[in-house]
């Protein structure tokens, strides 16, 4: 998947460079036409420079916006080309980890079953503080249940800052 996103980045870069060149040619042509119109109005004795159609044309703003879009496409192409895309690798690891160790649920009591199912529903891991909130148990009760489950090698706790991540084995 990473290769496809890099190819998309290359494609966006090529398209944005081509559009940039095309817009430069359009801008040069537009400026030449505007200069010709201003010269024509200046030579006419009955017209004032305020009446020049080149000064009342919104096309220059449209060209300016088009340049902005080209630069955004160019930036997106650069981002896709040089950014390390680790999100997909992380997702693959989570999908690989979905095959948890088979355990006999009949050996668990009701509270342990609820925690096991909640962890399984959350792709096999949760912060212990979130587990306490979801289960509605006290911190002490949750810790004791997790201790029992950890002793039976159903799950493990990994320290992360001020809290633990509970992970199914």
C-alpha positions in Angstrom: 0.0 0.0 0.0 2.9 2.3 0.7 4.1 2.0 -2.9 0.7 3.0 -4.2 0.6 6.2 -2.1 4.1 7.1 -3.3 3.0 6.6 -6.9 0.0 8.8 -6.2 2.4 11.4 -4.8 4.5 11.2 -7.9 1.4 11.5 -10.1 0.2 14.6 -8.2 3.6 16.2 -8.5 3.7 15.7 -12.3 0.1 16.9 -12.7 0.8 20.0 -10.6 3.9 20.9 -12.5 2.1 20.6 -15.8 -0.8 22.7 -14.5 1.6 25.3 -13.2 3.2 25.6 -16.7 -0.2 25.8 -18.3 -1.3 28.5 -15.8 1.8 30.5 -16.5 1.1 30.5 -20.2 -2.5 31.5 -19.5 -1.3 34.3 -17.3 1.2 35.6 -19.9 -1.6 35.6 -22.5 -4.0 37.3 -20.2 -1.5 40.0 -19.3 -0.7 40.6 -23.0 -4.4 41.1 -23.8 -4.8 43.4 -20.8 -1.8 45.5 -21.9 -3.2 45.7 -25.4 -6.6 46.8 -24.1 -5.1 49.5 -21.9 -3.0 50.8 -24.8 -6.2 50.9 -27.0 -8.2 52.7 -24.3 -5.3 55.1 -23.7 -5.1 56.0 -27.4 -8.9 56.6 -27.6 -9.7 60.2 -26.9 -13.2 59.7 -25.7 -12.4 56.9 -23.2 -11.0 57.2 -19.7 -8.7 54.6 -18.2 -11.5 53.7 -15.6 -13.5 52.4 -18.6 -10.7 49.9 -19.6 -12.2 46.3 -19.6 -8.9 44.9 -18.4 -9.3 46.6 -15.1 -12.8 45.4 -14.5 -12.2 41.7 -15.3 -12.3 39.1 -12.4 -10.3 36.6 -14.4 -7.1 37.6 -12.6 -8.6 36.4 -9.3 -9.6 33.1 -10.8 -6.1 32.6 -12.1 -4.7 33.5 -8.6 -7.1 30.9 -7.0 -6.0 28.3 -9.7 -2.3 28.9 -8.7 -3.3 28.3 -5.1 -5.0 25.0 -6.0 -1.9 23.9 -8.0 0.3 24.6 -5.0 -2.0 22.6 -2.7 -1.9 19.6 -5.1 1.9 20.0 -5.3 2.1 20.0 -1.5 -0.1 16.9 -1.2 2.2 15.2 -3.7 5.3 16.1 -1.8 3.6 14.9 1.5 2.6 11.5 0.0 6.0 11.1 -1.6 8.3 11.7 1.4 6.1 10.9 4.4 6.7 7.6 6.1 3.4 5.9 6.2 3.4 3.8 9.4 -0.3 3.8 10.1 -0.9 0.9 7.7 1.9 -1.1 9.3 0.3 -0.5 12.7 -3.1 -1.6 11.4 -1.5 -4.8 10.0 0.0 -5.6 13.4 -3.4 -5.1 15.1 -5.0 -7.4 12.5 -2.3 -10.0 13.1 -2.8 -9.8 16.9 -6.6 -10.5 16.5 -5.8 -14.2 16.9 -5.6 -14.3 20.7 -4.6 -17.3 22.7 -7.6 -19.7 23.0 -8.8 -20.0 26.6 -11.5 -21.9 28.3 -14.1 -19.4 29.2 -15.8 -21.8 31.6 -12.8 -21.5 34.0 -13.5 -17.7 34.3 -16.0 -16.2 36.7 -18.6 -13.7 35.4 -16.4 -10.6 36.1 -13.4 -12.1 34.3 -15.6 -13.0 31.4 -16.9 -9.5 31.1 -13.4 -8.0 31.1 -12.2 -10.6 28.6 -15.1 -9.8 26.2 -14.5 -6.1 26.6 -10.8 -6.4 25.8 -11.6 -8.7 22.8 -14.2 -6.2 21.6 -11.5 -3.4 21.8 -9.0 -5.3 19.6 -7.3 -6.9 22.5 -6.1 -3.9 24.5 -7.3 -1.1 26.6 -6.0 1.4 29.2 -6.7 0.1 32.7 -8.3 3.4 33.6 -10.7 3.0 30.7 -11.4 -0.6 31.8 -12.3 0.7 35.2 -14.7 3.2 33.7 -16.4 0.7 31.3 -16.8 -2.0 33.9 -18.0 0.3 36.7 -15.9 -1.6 39.3 -13.6 0.2 41.7 -9.9 0.5 40.9 -9.0 -2.1 43.6 -11.6 -4.6 42.4 -10.5 -4.2 38.8 -6.8 -4.6 39.8 -7.5 -7.8 41.7 -9.5 -9.3 38.8 -6.7 -8.3 36.4 -4.1 -9.9 38.8 -6.0 -13.2 38.7 -6.3 -13.1 34.9 -2.6 -12.2 34.6 -1.6 -15.2 36.9 -3.6 -17.5 34.5 -1.7 -15.9 31.6 -4.8 -14.6 29.9 -3.6 -11.1 29.7 -0.6 -8.9 30.6 -0.3 -5.3 31.8 2.3 -3.0 30.4 3.2 0.2 32.1 2.6 3.4 30.1 3.3 6.6 32.0 0.9 6.8 35.0 -1.4 4.0 33.8 -1.3 0.5 32.4 -2.3 -0.9 29.1 -4.1 -4.3 29.5 -3.4 -6.6 26.5 -4.8 -10.0 25.8 -2.2 -12.7 25.1 
